[in-house]
């Protein structure tokens, strides 16, 4: 009986380390200008202007040069090798926080795959979700829960596994492979699970942001008799509402687009492109939240300096990146 595994395959023993190869400018930021190759020099997003800058120490002087300034001052023209690499710095900083001489160009820009990795449990969760969605499709049911723990329990149930073989046959038949050609379907499912495992990893990160929201709510209860802190909590809750809702909306869009396996497999390339686009959008957004996750992770839900400091840091973060929007109206029209 064909079986859709819900656990990741064993990893092979690592191969012997190969000799270092010269880096290629087609895959690496291998700069020729001596300034760009200086030890400690790196590109990042400016914390004040939100634009890419090259950070370098020249003696006691620390400089942060924008890319246009850098190119102009050091005569780096677009047609040169360094100019070509500078042109993709801004796009690359959507996926990594810093770029240094000889760093790899993010794989998202090279071949569409991811430059970051997932854990085995994320692949297993992606497979479990596919299994549950597939059985629900065959039965004409809706998926009762999106909780990964529930998904795993359903997927591993012997009754589910018994139904799975027939479901795979149905899919193979509808795709024109022939009912007995379930292996072809399993191969394609493996491709989908590999891509969806990144979405599952990002759901975990979303859980960290929801953890922040819960601790903020706890703080409001802990300090309910202190008006100034309660008011701060209320301001924070207003500001955090939209970004959390936007994350949820993206996950809902992914689930809606990928929930029906037959449709996914019929349009596999298009669906993979969609998942990768959503993966990159989510990853870029979550990079900004890493600072806040690190602030809140160790903070207990109890009165004291740690939670008060975390609240102040969170308000500054939200006010800067997610200021409250107002819809102004003139003669009934929003602008």
Rosetta silent file (secondary structure, phi, psi, omega in degrees, C-alpha in Angstrom):
SEQUENCE: XXXXXXXXXXXXXXXXXXXXXXXXXXXXXXXXXXXXXXXXXXXXXXXXXXXXXXXXXXXXXXXXXXXXXXXXXXXXXXXXXXXXXXXXXXXXXXXXXXXXXXXXXXXXXXXXXXXXXXXXXXXXXXXXXXXXXXXXXXXXXXXXXXXXXXXXXXXXXXXXXXXXXXXXXXXXXXXXXXXXXXXXXXXXXXXXXXXXXXXXXXXXXXXXXXXXXXXXXXXXXXXXXXXXXXXXXXXXXXXXXXXXXXXXXXXXXXXXXXXXXXXXXXXXXXXXXXXXXXXXXXXXXXXXXXXXXXXXXXXXXXXXXXXXXXXXXXXXXXXXXXXXXXXXXXXXXXX
SCORE:     score description
SCORE:     0.000 S_00000001
   1 L     0.000  132.141  176.891    0.000    0.000    0.000 S_00000001
   2 L   -64.685  144.530 -175.839    1.328    3.439   -0.902 S_00000001
   3 L  -137.639  133.304  176.261    2.020    5.509    2.147 S_00000001
   4 L   -95.641  102.395 -176.120    2.488    9.238    2.657 S_00000001
   5 L   -66.023  147.289  177.871    5.053    9.443    5.452 S_00000001
   6 L  -110.840   10.680  175.706    4.623   12.105    8.101 S_00000001
   7 L  -122.657  150.682 -178.183    8.203   12.042    9.301 S_00000001
   8 L   -72.795  148.746  178.377   11.279   13.416    7.567 S_00000001
   9 L   -67.293  156.718  177.642   13.725   10.922    6.023 S_00000001
  10 L   -63.674  140.502  177.861   16.946   10.101    7.808 S_00000001
  11 L   -82.291  142.551 -178.352   19.758   12.442    6.869 S_00000001
  12 L   -74.035  159.651  176.057   22.788   10.864    5.229 S_00000001
  13 L   -63.110  138.521 -179.311   26.205   10.850    6.804 S_00000001
  14 L   -63.582  139.872  179.104   28.073   14.061    5.868 S_00000001
  15 L   -74.500  161.065  177.295   30.539   13.642    3.041 S_00000001
  16 L   -61.018  141.032 -175.435   34.212   14.357    3.511 S_00000001
  17 L   -65.329  128.356 -178.881   34.897   18.079    3.295 S_00000001
  18 L   -83.320  156.318  176.906   35.928   19.072   -0.213 S_00000001
  19 L   -59.962  146.156 -179.966   38.789   21.478   -0.889 S_00000001
  20 L   -62.176  138.135  179.110   37.730   25.132   -0.931 S_00000001
  21 L  -108.065  150.075  175.695   36.815   26.396   -4.370 S_00000001
  22 L   -60.235  138.416 -179.277   37.267   29.942   -5.670 S_00000001
  23 L   -76.440  154.393 -179.927   34.022   31.861   -5.279 S_00000001
  24 L  -111.164  140.581  178.566   32.095   33.034   -8.310 S_00000001
  25 L   -68.633  -15.787  178.289   30.571   36.486   -8.693 S_00000001
  26 L   -75.175  -17.850 -178.792   27.504   34.809  -10.194 S_00000001
  27 L  -127.600   -8.761 -176.290   26.745   33.245   -6.787 S_00000001
  28 E  -135.002  156.049  174.198   28.764   35.312   -4.276 S_00000001
  29 L   -85.083   72.480 -179.655   29.394   38.935   -3.357 S_00000001
  30 L   -95.926   98.483 -175.948   33.027   38.762   -4.412 S_00000001
  31 L   -86.771  149.494  177.155   34.073   42.411   -4.623 S_00000001
  32 L   -99.453  -28.490  179.787   37.230   43.648   -6.337 S_00000001
  33 L   -68.474  133.105 -175.438   37.396   47.119   -4.780 S_00000001
  34 L   -60.908  -34.818 -179.897   39.605   46.999   -1.688 S_00000001
  35 L   -62.388  -44.161 -176.727   37.182   49.088    0.381 S_00000001
  36 L   -69.622  -20.237 -179.438   34.311   46.644   -0.189 S_00000001
  37 L   -98.670    5.093 -179.385   36.547   43.723    0.780 S_00000001
  38 L   -61.698  139.855  176.836   37.783   45.325    4.024 S_00000001
  39 L   -61.869  131.141 -179.017   37.512   43.109    7.093 S_00000001
  40 L    91.733  -19.489  177.257   34.504   44.191    9.130 S_00000001
  41 L   -70.478  138.430 -179.990   32.897   46.068    6.260 S_00000001
  42 E  -159.139  154.066  174.696   29.306   45.021    5.603 S_00000001
  43 E   -93.285  144.089  175.290   26.041   46.096    4.044 S_00000001
  44 E  -157.211  175.593  174.023   22.881   46.387    6.135 S_00000001
  45 E   -88.688  127.759 -179.646   19.653   48.342    6.338 S_00000001
  46 L   -62.198  134.296  179.276   20.152   51.651    8.133 S_00000001
  47 L   -74.023  -13.436 -178.816   18.280   51.818   11.427 S_00000001
  48 L  -104.246  -38.487 -176.068   17.579   55.508   10.845 S_00000001
  49 L  -107.155  -10.719  179.751   16.843   55.855    7.121 S_00000001
  50 L    63.434   26.103  175.643   15.689   52.303    6.263 S_00000001
  51 L  -120.356  157.899 -179.780   17.917   52.235    3.182 S_00000001
  52 E   -65.954  136.282  177.275   20.866   49.950    2.363 S_00000001
  53 E  -136.796  155.628  173.653   24.221   51.276    3.574 S_00000001
  54 E  -101.839  119.205 -177.721   27.809   50.063    3.602 S_00000001
  55 E   -97.220  125.505 -177.842   29.205   50.128    7.132 S_00000001
  56 E  -149.124  144.116  176.448   32.980   50.474    7.398 S_00000001
  57 E  -104.092  122.939  177.709   35.520   51.603   10.007 S_00000001
  58 E  -115.673   93.202 -171.881   38.348   53.779    8.706 S_00000001
  59 L    69.323 -126.477  177.782   40.648   54.196   11.674 S_00000001
  60 L   -88.447   -7.430 -178.311   38.530   55.681   14.444 S_00000001
  61 E   -87.162  127.210  174.396   35.948   56.904   11.939 S_00000001
  62 E  -107.222  123.880 -176.746   32.856   54.747   11.414 S_00000001
  63 E  -118.424  148.471  173.636   31.018   55.458    8.204 S_00000001
  64 E  -128.372  101.551 -173.734   27.677   54.324    6.792 S_00000001
  65 E  -101.329  130.151  174.256   27.616   55.058    3.076 S_00000001
  66 E   -67.145  160.513 -177.714   24.529   54.726    0.929 S_00000001
  67 H   -64.084  -43.260  176.203   24.988   52.716   -2.242 S_00000001
  68 H   -60.084  -40.720  178.975   24.663   55.765   -4.576 S_00000001
  69 H   -64.607  -44.023  179.776   27.234   57.642   -2.456 S_00000001
  70 H   -59.312  -47.788 -178.392   29.542   54.640   -2.410 S_00000001
  71 H   -64.639  -39.054 -177.960   29.328   54.198   -6.173 S_00000001
  72 H   -71.499  -47.198 -175.534   29.862   57.910   -6.823 S_00000001
  73 H   -66.571  -34.505 -174.843   32.738   58.466   -4.403 S_00000001
  74 L  -111.148   17.381  172.488   34.714   55.393   -5.483 S_00000001
  75 L    53.325   47.386  176.788   33.818   55.493   -9.180 S_00000001
  76 L   -97.436  103.845 -175.359   32.012   52.135   -9.205 S_00000001
  77 L   -89.531  155.569 -174.919   29.981   52.209  -12.417 S_00000001
  78 L   -57.451  -30.946 -175.537   26.979   49.920  -13.139 S_00000001
  79 L   -80.717   -8.246  178.535   28.746   47.986  -15.906 S_00000001
  80 L   -79.826  165.340  177.685   31.606   46.854  -13.642 S_00000001
  81 H   -59.781  -45.274  179.128   31.544   43.595  -11.671 S_00000001
  82 H   -65.033  -37.580  178.541   31.223   45.495   -8.389 S_00000001
  83 H   -63.423  -38.485  177.178   28.501   47.705   -9.860 S_00000001
  84 H   -62.334  -42.143 -179.855   26.524   44.614  -10.874 S_00000001
  85 H   -69.474  -39.388  178.433   26.758   43.257   -7.315 S_00000001
  86 H   -60.665  -30.858 -177.250   25.802   46.603   -5.759 S_00000001
  87 L   -67.306  -20.788 -178.845   22.636   46.584   -7.873 S_00000001
  88 L  -108.078    7.204  179.290   21.310   43.496   -6.061 S_00000001
  89 H   -60.716  -48.900 -176.434   22.267   44.501   -2.506 S_00000001
  90 H   -59.765  -44.159  178.624   18.851   46.008   -1.690 S_00000001
  91 H   -63.705  -38.621 -177.268   16.977   42.911   -2.897 S_00000001
  92 H   -67.585  -33.561 -178.142   19.360   40.640   -0.996 S_00000001
  93 L   -73.379   -1.088  170.350   18.868   42.487    2.298 S_00000001
  94 L   -76.403  -19.261 -174.089   15.226   41.391    2.244 S_00000001
  95 L  -113.841  -21.440  178.142   16.463   37.891    3.063 S_00000001
  96 L  -134.275  154.758 -176.425   19.586   38.455    5.193 S_00000001
  97 L   -84.024  -29.584 -179.358   20.458   41.126    7.744 S_00000001
  98 L  -138.526  151.492  176.107   24.058   41.694    6.672 S_00000001
  99 E  -131.962  127.364  179.366   26.147   41.144    3.557 S_00000001
 100 L  -121.889  165.422  176.436   29.941   40.876    3.616 S_00000001
 101 L   -52.275  129.877  178.968   32.640   40.278    1.049 S_00000001
 102 L    74.721    6.033  171.210   32.414   36.715   -0.312 S_00000001
 103 L   -65.736  153.269  176.135   28.990   36.033    1.251 S_00000001
 104 E   -71.837  143.305  169.716   26.644   33.951   -0.893 S_00000001
 105 L   -69.553  133.215 -178.701   23.965   35.736   -2.882 S_00000001
 106 L   -51.974  136.412 -177.348   20.616   34.648   -1.349 S_00000001
 107 H   -63.967  -24.057  177.214   19.262   31.605   -3.124 S_00000001
 108 H   -56.518  -32.955 -179.074   15.864   33.308   -3.391 S_00000001
 109 H   -88.161  -19.933 -176.982   17.449   35.528   -6.061 S_00000001
 110 H   -88.022  -49.851 -176.305   19.428   32.769   -7.767 S_00000001
 111 L  -139.843    6.281  176.819   16.943   29.931   -8.207 S_00000001
 112 L    88.594  -11.254  177.271   13.896   30.704   -6.063 S_00000001
 113 L   -78.348 -179.505 -173.550   14.744   28.243   -3.303 S_00000001
 114 L   -98.015  143.709  178.048   15.293   29.361    0.284 S_00000001
 115 L   -89.363   -1.523  177.326   18.557   30.545    1.819 S_00000001
 116 L  -120.048  160.889 -172.501   17.388   29.454    5.294 S_00000001
 117 L  -110.690  163.793  177.657   16.605   25.970    6.541 S_00000001
 118 L  -117.788  164.135  178.487   13.707   24.267    8.304 S_00000001
 119 L   -88.923  157.972  179.187   13.581   21.621   11.012 S_00000001
 120 H   -54.636  -34.895 -178.258   12.447   18.008   10.380 S_00000001
 121 H   -65.923  -25.565  179.123    9.225   18.632   12.304 S_00000001
 122 H   -72.187  -38.327  174.963    8.221   21.323    9.809 S_00000001
 123 H   -64.686  -40.724 -179.867    8.504   18.857    6.917 S_00000001
 124 H   -64.413  -39.670  179.086    6.510   16.336    8.954 S_00000001
 125 H   -66.664  -39.341  177.998    3.807   18.920    9.680 S_00000001
 126 H   -61.520  -42.250  178.471    3.586   19.861    6.004 S_00000001
 127 H   -65.915  -40.465  179.022    3.079   16.193    5.089 S_00000001
 128 H   -63.526  -40.615  179.873    0.484   15.748    7.818 S_00000001
 129 H   -64.222  -41.258  178.033   -1.420   18.804    6.579 S_00000001
 130 H   -63.197  -42.452  178.992   -1.394   17.457    3.018 S_00000001
 131 H   -59.736  -48.641 -178.387   -2.639   14.073    4.247 S_00000001
 132 H   -63.158  -43.204  179.241   -5.506   15.605    6.220 S_00000001
 133 H   -64.177  -37.586 -179.468   -6.500   17.877    3.319 S_00000001
 134 H   -66.023  -45.444  179.469   -6.397   14.948    0.898 S_00000001
 135 H   -65.732  -38.696  178.510   -8.649   12.739    3.039 S_00000001
 136 H   -63.002  -39.400  179.019  -11.036   15.647    3.614 S_00000001
 137 H   -63.393  -45.471 -179.630  -11.231   16.203   -0.164 S_00000001
 138 H   -61.244  -40.790 -177.406  -12.035   12.543   -0.837 S_00000001
 139 H   -82.867   -7.715 -177.100  -14.740   12.532    1.848 S_00000001
 140 L    72.154   24.826 -178.777  -16.151   15.881    0.780 S_00000001
 141 L  -102.045  170.515  170.033  -15.477   17.270    4.248 S_00000001
 142 L  -101.083  155.932  179.460  -13.850   20.432    5.497 S_00000001
 143 L   -74.823  124.593 -172.986  -10.702   20.338    7.600 S_00000001
 144 L   -72.496  -32.362 -174.904  -11.791   20.555   11.230 S_00000001
 145 L  -149.212  147.546  175.974   -8.599   22.084   12.642 S_00000001
 146 L  -104.839    4.957  179.103   -5.358   23.682   11.452 S_00000001
 147 L   -65.574  123.536 -178.707   -3.561   22.949   14.744 S_00000001
 148 H   -54.593  -36.587 -179.831   -0.374   20.987   13.870 S_00000001
 149 H   -64.439  -40.302  177.743   -0.874   18.645   16.846 S_00000001
 150 H   -67.283  -42.114  178.804   -4.357   17.762   15.642 S_00000001
 151 H   -57.355  -47.262 -179.345   -3.086   17.358   12.080 S_00000001
 152 H   -61.808  -42.441 -178.455   -0.401   14.896   13.188 S_00000001
 153 H   -62.203  -43.739  179.686   -2.878   12.888   15.256 S_00000001
 154 H   -66.865  -45.260 -176.443   -5.314   12.574   12.364 S_00000001
 155 H   -63.445  -33.580 -177.104   -2.601   11.792    9.810 S_00000001
 156 H   -87.063   -6.509 -179.525   -1.089    9.047   11.965 S_00000001
 157 L   -65.656  134.152 -179.429   -4.430    7.405   12.737 S_00000001
 158 H   -55.447  -35.298  179.863   -4.610    3.887   11.210 S_00000001
 159 H   -65.627  -39.036  177.313   -8.005    4.652    9.693 S_00000001
 160 H   -63.199  -45.081 -179.737   -6.544    7.679    7.912 S_00000001
 161 H   -63.131  -33.475  178.133   -3.668    5.602    6.566 S_00000001
 162 H   -67.055  -37.363  179.870   -6.156    2.989    5.347 S_00000001
 163 H   -76.329  -24.038 -172.427   -8.084    5.641    3.411 S_00000001
 164 H   -62.965  -40.478 -178.656   -4.926    7.238    2.051 S_00000001
 165 H   -58.846  -44.483  179.105   -4.127    4.502   -0.444 S_00000001
 166 H   -67.027  -38.617  179.785   -7.521    4.854   -2.093 S_00000001
 167 H   -63.270  -41.141  178.986   -7.252    8.654   -2.057 S_00000001
 168 H   -64.594  -37.412  176.639   -3.896    8.536   -3.841 S_00000001
 169 H   -62.860  -41.600  178.031   -5.422    6.250   -6.454 S_00000001
 170 H   -60.863  -43.730 -179.621   -8.243    8.743   -7.017 S_00000001
 171 H   -65.325  -45.799 -179.855   -5.781   11.595   -7.488 S_00000001
 172 H   -59.008  -39.718  179.708   -3.579    9.574   -9.857 S_00000001
 173 H   -66.415  -44.593 -178.286   -6.646    8.687  -11.942 S_00000001
 174 H   -68.590  -27.447  178.601   -7.907   12.285  -12.135 S_00000001
 175 L   -84.447   -3.286  177.228   -4.434   13.509  -13.136 S_00000001
 176 L    84.379   15.186 -179.689   -4.373   10.995  -15.983 S_00000001
 177 L   -87.181  -16.267 -171.051   -1.554    8.843  -14.592 S_00000001
 178 L    95.749  139.457 -172.192   -3.705    5.766  -14.124 S_00000001
 179 L   -58.643  -30.232 -176.773   -5.070    4.614  -10.783 S_00000001
 180 L   -84.320   -7.847 -176.612   -2.120    2.341  -10.044 S_00000001
 181 L   -90.450   58.048 -177.909    0.503    5.023  -10.623 S_00000001
 182 H   -72.050  -26.644 -178.497    0.423    6.321   -7.059 S_00000001
 183 H   -61.483  -34.918  177.746    4.210    6.722   -6.929 S_00000001
 184 H   -62.354  -41.497  178.244    3.983    9.590   -9.425 S_00000001
 185 H   -66.140  -42.216  179.876    1.568   11.367   -7.096 S_00000001
 186 H   -62.266  -36.680  177.322    3.787   10.692   -4.088 S_00000001
 187 H   -62.612  -43.019 -179.539    6.761   12.229   -5.895 S_00000001
 188 H   -70.419  -36.274  176.837    4.797   15.398   -6.565 S_00000001
 189 H   -62.403  -37.228  178.226    3.471   15.488   -3.008 S_00000001
 190 H   -61.840  -39.162  177.223    7.063   15.363   -1.785 S_00000001
 191 H   -63.063  -45.728 -179.841    7.810   18.473   -3.848 S_00000001
 192 H   -63.196  -43.854 -178.990    4.795   20.266   -2.370 S_00000001
 193 H   -62.613  -38.187  179.073    5.687   19.197    1.179 S_00000001
 194 H   -61.799  -42.806  179.165    9.229   20.482    0.753 S_00000001
 195 H   -71.043  -40.789 -177.114    7.948   23.920   -0.245 S_00000001
 196 H   -72.471  -19.337  179.046    5.183   23.983    2.381 S_00000001
 197 H   -61.811  -28.643  177.610    7.616   23.057    5.163 S_00000001
 198 H   -70.948  -35.819  176.097    8.888   26.641    5.023 S_00000001
 199 H   -64.926  -39.687  178.787    5.359   27.923    5.568 S_00000001
 200 H   -64.671  -39.487  177.062    5.068   25.634    8.597 S_00000001
 201 H   -62.704  -38.011  179.719    8.337   27.006    9.990 S_00000001
 202 H   -72.075  -27.926  173.389    6.985   30.521    9.548 S_00000001
 203 H   -61.837  -37.527  176.601    3.797   29.557   11.387 S_00000001
 204 H   -60.619  -42.403  178.443    6.056   28.820   14.363 S_00000001
 205 H   -64.680  -37.049  177.099    7.491   32.329   14.102 S_00000001
 206 H   -61.490  -37.006  176.828    3.956   33.682   13.949 S_00000001
 207 H   -60.565  -34.075  177.984    3.305   31.846   17.204 S_00000001
 208 H   -66.267  -37.339  178.759    6.170   33.810   18.766 S_00000001
 209 H   -70.876  -37.746  175.991    4.522   37.087   17.785 S_00000001
 210 H   -66.568  -29.881  174.004    1.193   35.914   19.185 S_00000001
 211 H   -61.693  -42.219  177.284    3.125   35.058   22.372 S_00000001
 212 H   -59.684  -45.294 -179.761    4.180   38.711   22.561 S_00000001
 213 H   -60.679  -40.690  179.319    0.553   39.771   22.162 S_00000001
 214 H   -65.307  -41.441 -179.729   -0.533   37.430   24.988 S_00000001
 215 H   -67.493  -32.402  175.701    2.157   38.750   27.332 S_00000001
 216 H   -65.438  -42.506  176.128    1.099   42.309   26.564 S_00000001
 217 H   -61.863  -41.805  176.862   -2.486   41.367   27.487 S_00000001
 218 H   -60.064  -39.776 -179.836   -1.160   39.774   30.684 S_00000001
 219 H   -62.245  -38.771  178.122    0.687   42.999   31.490 S_00000001
 220 H   -61.602  -35.715  178.411   -2.559   44.943   31.216 S_00000001
 221 H   -74.322  -40.027 -178.839   -4.108   42.638   33.814 S_00000001
 222 H   -64.368  -32.683 -176.017   -1.071   42.700   36.092 S_00000001
 223 L  -112.139   28.715 -173.059   -1.019   46.501   36.135 S_00000001
 224 L   -61.746  -19.242 -179.774   -4.755   47.104   35.928 S_00000001
 225 L   -94.685   -1.598 -179.781   -4.623   49.487   38.908 S_00000001
 226 L  -110.644  103.178 -168.831   -1.812   51.616   37.412 S_00000001
 227 H   -59.211  -41.398 -175.811   -3.396   53.940   34.924 S_00000001
 228 H   -63.350  -41.419 -179.672   -0.237   55.046   33.084 S_00000001
 229 H   -72.679  -38.694  176.918    0.839   51.475   32.284 S_00000001
 230 H   -59.019  -41.541  179.383   -2.698   50.424   31.351 S_00000001
 231 H   -66.351  -38.185  176.582   -2.823   53.316   28.882 S_00000001
 232 H   -63.058  -43.477  178.903    0.548   52.276   27.433 S_00000001
 233 H   -60.608  -42.428 -179.602   -0.719   48.710   27.033 S_00000001
 234 H   -63.472  -39.989  177.454   -3.834   49.964   25.268 S_00000001
 235 H   -63.666  -43.600  179.437   -1.728   52.022   22.835 S_00000001
 236 H   -62.110  -42.716 -178.682    0.461   49.004   22.125 S_00000001
 237 H   -63.812  -33.856  176.516   -2.582   46.781   21.537 S_00000001
 238 H   -66.495  -43.175 -176.238   -3.940   49.263   19.003 S_00000001
 239 H   -73.194  -33.638 -175.291   -0.633   49.340   17.112 S_00000001
 240 H   -81.645  -15.805 -175.194    0.022   45.577   17.154 S_00000001
 241 H   -59.316  -48.193 -175.732   -3.442   44.643   15.925 S_00000001
 242 H   -66.139  -49.824 -179.816   -2.821   45.357   12.218 S_00000001
 243 H   -60.693  -36.410  178.137    0.531   43.571   11.753 S_00000001
 244 H   -66.388  -41.369  179.103   -0.782   40.452   13.520 S_00000001
 245 H   -64.841  -36.911  179.743   -3.911   40.503   11.362 S_00000001
 246 H   -66.320  -40.341  174.864   -1.792   40.906    8.218 S_00000001
 247 H   -58.895  -48.114 -179.807    0.275   37.841    9.111 S_00000001
 248 H   -59.367  -38.179  179.674   -2.923   35.875    9.669 S_00000001
 249 H   -64.476  -37.689  178.998   -4.286   37.025    6.324 S_00000001
 250 H   -67.468  -43.550  178.713   -1.218   35.763    4.459 S_00000001
 251 H   -63.049  -39.545  178.058   -1.422   32.341    6.119 S_00000001
 252 H   -62.920  -39.591  179.209   -5.129   32.143    5.284 S_00000001
 253 H   -64.705  -41.142  178.187   -4.364   32.976    1.649 S_00000001
 254 H   -63.726  -45.530 -178.885   -1.736   30.228    1.478 S_00000001
 255 H   -63.423  -40.089 -179.854   -4.084   27.682    3.059 S_00000001
 256 H   -66.030  -38.172 -176.809   -6.920   28.624    0.711 S_00000001
 257 H   -75.608  -29.685 -172.401   -4.664   28.361   -2.360 S_00000001
 258 H  -112.075    4.804 -174.182   -3.013   25.072   -1.395 S_00000001
 259 L   -69.673  -29.488 -178.614   -5.784   23.295    0.484 S_00000001
 260 L  -101.252  107.086 -172.029   -7.033   21.208   -2.436 S_00000001
 261 H   -59.933  -41.161 -177.505   -4.251   18.851   -3.461 S_00000001
 262 H   -58.496  -44.895  178.791   -5.679   17.969   -6.877 S_00000001
 263 H   -63.993  -38.696  179.089   -5.726   21.637   -7.898 S_00000001
 264 H   -62.478  -46.886 -176.114   -2.188   22.099   -6.577 S_00000001
 265 H   -71.249  -27.638  177.181   -0.825   19.141   -8.538 S_00000001
 266 H   -71.139  -25.698 -178.612   -2.600   20.198  -11.726 S_00000001
 267 L  -127.712   51.736 -167.719   -0.859   23.573  -11.550 S_00000001
 268 H   -59.889  -48.683 -177.615    2.303   22.555   -9.723 S_00000001
 269 H   -62.730  -45.140  179.577    4.741   25.178  -11.056 S_00000001
 270 H   -61.392  -42.277 -178.184    2.278   28.024  -10.575 S_00000001
 271 H   -68.118  -38.334  178.146    1.450   26.859   -7.054 S_00000001
 272 H   -65.360  -41.317  176.754    5.129   26.516   -6.087 S_00000001
 273 H   -59.476  -41.284  179.348    5.795   30.034   -7.380 S_00000001
 274 H   -63.842  -48.077 -179.158    2.880   31.277   -5.245 S_00000001
 275 H   -60.885  -41.418  179.767    4.097   29.481   -2.113 S_00000001
 276 H   -66.040  -37.614  177.338    7.616   30.833   -2.587 S_00000001
 277 H   -62.889  -45.233  178.583    6.310   34.366   -3.027 S_00000001
 278 H   -66.867  -39.057  176.387    4.321   34.085    0.209 S_00000001
 279 H   -57.017  -48.295 -177.781    7.301   32.436    1.945 S_00000001
 280 H   -67.459  -37.871  178.183    9.562   35.340    1.010 S_00000001
 281 H   -63.606  -46.328  179.139    6.965   37.931    2.002 S_00000001
 282 H   -64.158  -44.648 -178.156    6.479   36.330    5.411 S_00000001
 283 H   -61.452  -42.397  178.293   10.200   35.834    5.969 S_00000001
 284 H   -61.374  -42.283  179.116   10.944   39.477    5.171 S_00000001
 285 H   -66.819  -41.159 -177.578    8.273   40.625    7.621 S_00000001
 286 H   -68.672  -29.426  178.293    9.435   38.268   10.368 S_00000001
 287 H   -55.597  -37.987 -179.453   13.038   39.470   10.099 S_00000001
 288 H   -67.437  -28.228 -176.339   11.881   42.815   11.470 S_00000001
 289 H   -86.587   -8.214 -177.568   10.239   41.093   14.456 S_00000001
 290 H   -55.689  -39.970  179.417   13.310   39.106   15.537 S_00000001
 291 H   -57.637  -45.734 -177.604   14.360   41.952   17.829 S_00000001
 292 H   -71.459  -34.884  177.407   11.029   41.906   19.675 S_00000001
 293 H   -62.224  -42.413  178.616   10.940   38.126   19.943 S_00000001
 294 H   -66.211  -32.844  177.707   14.342   38.220   21.636 S_00000001
 295 H   -66.862  -44.826 -170.672   13.110   40.939   23.991 S_00000001
 296 H   -88.253  -25.310 -175.534    9.970   39.056   25.063 S_00000001
 297 H   -50.326  -47.030 -176.630   11.119   35.418   25.055 S_00000001
 298 L   -87.708    0.142 -173.404   12.736   35.537   28.521 S_00000001
 299 L   -83.106  121.188  177.246   10.181   37.894   30.091 S_00000001
 300 L   -76.733  153.731  177.569    7.904   36.229   32.684 S_00000001
 301 L   -82.923   70.803  178.829    4.253   37.274   32.914 S_00000001
 302 L  -150.337  155.545 -179.249    4.715   38.958   36.268 S_00000001
 303 L   -61.128  144.931  177.315    5.128   42.475   37.556 S_00000001
 304 L   149.998  175.103 -177.693    8.637   43.861   37.491 S_00000001
 305 H   -59.314  -40.308 -177.058   11.308   45.708   35.542 S_00000001
 306 H   -58.703  -45.203 -177.047   11.634   43.103   32.722 S_00000001
 307 H   -73.050  -32.740  178.156    8.028   43.347   31.588 S_00000001
 308 H   -68.671  -40.738  177.465    7.948   47.141   31.950 S_00000001
 309 H   -65.147  -39.390  179.059   11.136   47.494   29.881 S_00000001
 310 H   -63.945  -38.896  177.780    9.694   45.128   27.258 S_00000001
 311 H   -62.968  -43.919  179.994    6.538   47.242   27.026 S_00000001
 312 H   -63.542  -43.340  179.444    8.567   50.411   26.459 S_00000001
 313 H   -63.953  -38.494 -178.565   10.695   48.720   23.790 S_00000001
 314 H   -68.019  -39.977  179.057    7.599   47.332   22.070 S_00000001
 315 H   -63.811  -43.217  178.659    5.876   50.688   21.931 S_00000001
 316 H   -61.172  -42.567 -179.934    8.962   52.293   20.351 S_00000001
 317 H   -62.506  -49.332 -177.046    9.179   49.444   17.834 S_00000001
 318 H   -68.677  -40.453 -179.669    5.501   49.556   16.854 S_00000001
 319 H   -63.945  -30.768 -179.823    5.308   53.354   16.727 S_00000001
 320 H   -78.863  -48.310 -172.756    8.266   53.373   14.361 S_00000001
 321 H   -95.339  -23.854 -176.842    7.365   50.546   11.998 S_00000001
 322 L  -134.011   57.465 -179.781    3.571   50.292   12.327 S_00000001
 323 L   -62.538  149.730 -178.146    2.227   53.765   13.153 S_00000001
 324 L   -65.207  128.591 -179.958   -1.525   54.015   13.428 S_00000001
 325 L   -89.600  144.228  175.914   -3.029   54.924   10.079 S_00000001
 326 L  -121.602  135.766  174.775   -5.820   57.454    9.755 S_00000001
 327 L   -94.617  110.059  177.384   -8.216   57.687    6.842 S_00000001
 328 L   -89.237  141.810 -178.259   -8.854   61.324    6.131 S_00000001
 329 E  -120.480  144.267  175.807  -11.995   62.132    4.150 S_00000001
 330 E  -138.139  116.580 -178.195  -12.867   65.019    1.910 S_00000001
 331 L    55.672   37.034  174.894  -16.368   65.200    0.433 S_00000001
 332 L    84.645   -1.052 -178.811  -16.875   61.540    1.314 S_00000001
 333 E  -106.369  133.855  177.273  -13.690   60.326   -0.416 S_00000001
 334 E   -82.972  145.685  173.916  -10.835   58.669    1.479 S_00000001
 335 L  -153.560    0.000    0.000   -7.251   59.623    0.762 S_00000001
